[in-house]
Amino acid sequence: QKEVEQDPGPLSVPEGAIVSLNCTYSNSAFQYFMWYRQYSRKGPELLMYTYSSGNKEDGRFTAQVDKSSKYISLFIRDSQPSDSATYLCAMSGTGANSKLTFGKGITLSVRP
Amino acid sequence: DVKVTQSSRYLVKRTGEKVFLECVQDMDHENMFWYRQDPGLGLRLIYFSYDVKMKEKGDIPEGYSVSREKKERFSLILESASTNQTSMYLCASSLARAGANVLTFGAGSRLTVL
């Protein structure tokens, strides 16, 4: 079983839709959970991160972590064409310089 | 604005050539990383460095080497390029600390080996 699994997609939604992106993981030592967004021909950039379980909201984006199920989600409300990108989940433990483990990424397309 | 700069965005090389990919960061980060990104395979860690003159192998170091002579610069070297090294190469850096290891990525270097 891979440490981090992410739906491969691609995903296409109409503008205004609510998008749910998900990852599952197997390593119970993971405590930091991140979402990176990568536009075409660019490097990934950090969207948001959470520590341990719970929700975190930033504008139209909500990150959710369920450690009991080893499942994390990123919700995008009122999706916009500018949200079209590849989204990668990433996670790590708490030790100094703890290595990040990435999901393979899912490409989202928001149709006008 | 913090930055990780990869000097070459697009390169085309021939099989057997030596290839240098340069990465410079201006954030005084201790940690630097080289990944490659391929469709269906995601990001794979090649090498990383937690300090000057220090390097550690990642998950796929074969066919690559690195150099970190200065804190801000981390170079990836392909001693003898092969077609299976055609890929997008991403450099990243982060602060050395406990807690979230937040990576800042460069824009990437797309290498084609013919």
Contacts between the chains, C-beta under 8 A, distances in Angstrom:
chain1	res1	chain2	res2	distance
A	8	B	40	7.6
A	32	B	99	7.3
A	32	B	100	4.5
A	32	B	101	7.3
A	34	B	100	7.1
A	34	B	102	7.3
A	36	B	105	8.0
A	41	B	107	7.7
A	41	B	108	7.4
A	42	B	107	5.6
A	42	B	108	7.1
A	43	B	4	7.5
A	43	B	90	5.5
A	43	B	92	7.6
A	43	B	105	3.4
A	43	B	106	5.2
A	43	B	107	5.0
A	43	B	108	5.2
A	44	B	43	7.8
A	44	B	90	7.5
A	44	B	103	7.8
A	44	B	105	5.0
A	45	B	104	8.0
A	45	B	105	6.8
A	46	B	102	5.7
A	46	B	103	7.4
A	46	B	104	7.7
A	49	B	100	5.4
A	49	B	102	6.9
A	51	B	100	7.0
A	88	B	42	7.3
A	88	B	43	7.0
A	92	B	100	7.3
A	92	B	101	5.4
A	94	B	98	6.6
A	94	B	99	7.0
A	95	B	98	6.8
A	96	B	96	6.7
A	96	B	97	6.4
A	96	B	98	4.6
A	97	B	31	6.1
A	97	B	50	6.0
A	97	B	94	7.8
A	97	B	96	5.7
A	97	B	97	7.8
A	97	B	101	6.2
A	98	B	101	5.5
A	99	B	45	7.5
A	99	B	48	8.0
A	99	B	101	7.3
A	100	B	101	5.8
A	100	B	103	6.5
A	102	B	42	5.8
A	102	B	43	4.6
A	103	B	42	6.7
A	104	B	40	7.0
A	104	B	41	6.9
A	104	B	42	3.4
A	105	B	42	5.7
A	105	B	43	7.8
